[in-house]
């Protein structure tokens, strides 16, 4: 299922709820009438809008991290290997005898 339309929907619903809350609050302040939209007052709509916007933000952040995860893991792995090689070179250990990956050292191959 595509995630971007869901994120867009959450953002649209959040901002629409904020606008409706502002409109209801303006009506409450300017008249004696106490309007509600589907039984929700302005404060309820603000809370609902906040929940929608925060959920949309969390979903967008999770999607971004999932998209960039392979690249970030590869960078982390290469930095770790460079650091290990530099440490062994400083100690005078034969670098060519080191395993290519940390997993190979753990497996004993």
C-alpha positions as CSV (number, residue, x, y, z in Angstrom):
1,X,0.0,0.0,0.0
2,X,1.4,3.4,-0.9
3,X,2.1,5.5,2.1
4,X,2.3,9.0,0.6
5,X,-1.5,9.4,0.0
6,X,-2.1,8.4,3.6
7,X,0.4,11.0,4.8
8,X,-1.3,13.6,2.6
9,X,-4.7,12.6,3.9
10,X,-3.6,12.9,7.5
11,X,-2.2,16.4,6.8
12,X,-5.3,17.5,5.0
13,X,-7.6,16.2,7.8
14,X,-5.4,17.9,10.4
15,X,-5.4,21.3,8.8
16,X,-9.1,21.1,8.0
17,X,-9.8,20.3,11.6
18,X,-7.7,23.3,12.7
19,X,-9.6,25.6,10.4
20,X,-13.0,24.2,11.6
21,X,-11.9,24.7,15.2
22,X,-10.9,28.3,14.4
23,X,-14.3,28.9,12.7
24,X,-16.2,27.4,15.6
25,X,-14.2,29.5,18.1
26,X,-14.8,32.7,16.2
27,X,-18.6,31.9,16.2
28,X,-18.5,31.2,19.9
29,X,-16.7,34.5,20.6
30,X,-18.9,36.6,18.4
31,X,-22.3,35.2,19.3
32,X,-24.1,33.6,22.2
33,X,-24.5,30.4,20.1
34,X,-22.3,27.4,21.0
35,X,-21.8,25.5,17.8
36,X,-20.5,22.0,17.6
37,X,-19.4,19.9,14.6
38,X,-20.5,16.3,15.0
39,X,-20.6,16.8,18.7
40,X,-17.0,18.2,18.9
41,X,-16.2,21.6,20.1
42,X,-13.2,23.7,19.1
43,X,-10.9,22.2,21.8
44,X,-11.8,18.7,20.7
45,X,-11.0,19.6,17.1
46,X,-7.7,21.0,18.0
47,X,-6.7,17.8,19.8
48,X,-7.9,15.7,16.8
49,X,-5.9,17.9,14.4
50,X,-2.8,17.6,16.6
51,X,-3.1,13.8,16.6
52,X,-3.6,13.6,12.8
53,X,-0.6,15.9,12.2
54,X,1.7,14.1,14.6
55,X,0.7,10.7,13.2
56,X,1.4,12.0,9.7
57,X,4.8,13.3,10.8
58,X,5.7,10.0,12.4
59,X,4.6,8.1,9.4
60,X,6.7,10.3,7.1
61,X,9.7,10.0,9.3
62,X,9.4,6.2,9.5
63,X,9.1,6.0,5.7
64,X,12.1,8.3,5.2
65,X,14.2,6.2,7.6
66,X,13.2,2.9,6.0
67,X,14.1,4.3,2.6
68,X,17.6,5.5,3.7
69,X,18.4,2.6,6.0
70,X,20.4,0.4,3.5
71,X,22.7,3.4,2.6
72,X,23.1,4.4,6.3
73,X,24.0,0.8,7.3
74,X,26.6,0.5,4.5
75,X,28.2,3.8,5.6
76,X,28.3,2.6,9.2
77,X,29.8,-0.7,8.2
78,X,32.5,0.9,6.0
79,X,33.4,3.4,8.8
80,X,33.7,0.5,11.3
81,X,35.9,-1.5,9.0
82,X,38.1,1.5,8.3
83,X,38.5,2.2,12.0
84,X,39.4,-1.5,12.7
85,X,42.0,-1.5,9.9
86,X,43.5,1.8,11.1
87,X,43.7,0.4,14.7
88,X,45.4,-2.7,13.5
89,X,47.8,-0.7,11.3
90,X,48.7,1.4,14.3
91,X,49.4,-1.7,16.4
92,X,51.5,-3.2,13.6
93,X,49.2,-6.2,12.9
94,X,49.1,-7.7,9.4
95,X,46.0,-6.0,7.9
96,X,45.7,-8.5,5.0
97,X,45.3,-11.4,7.5
98,X,42.2,-9.7,9.0
99,X,38.8,-11.0,7.9
100,X,36.8,-8.8,5.4
101,X,33.8,-8.6,7.7
102,X,33.2,-8.9,11.4
103,X,30.8,-11.7,10.7
104,X,33.5,-13.8,9.2
105,X,35.6,-13.4,12.3
106,X,32.6,-14.5,14.5
107,X,32.0,-17.6,12.3
108,X,35.5,-18.6,12.5
109,X,36.0,-18.7,8.7
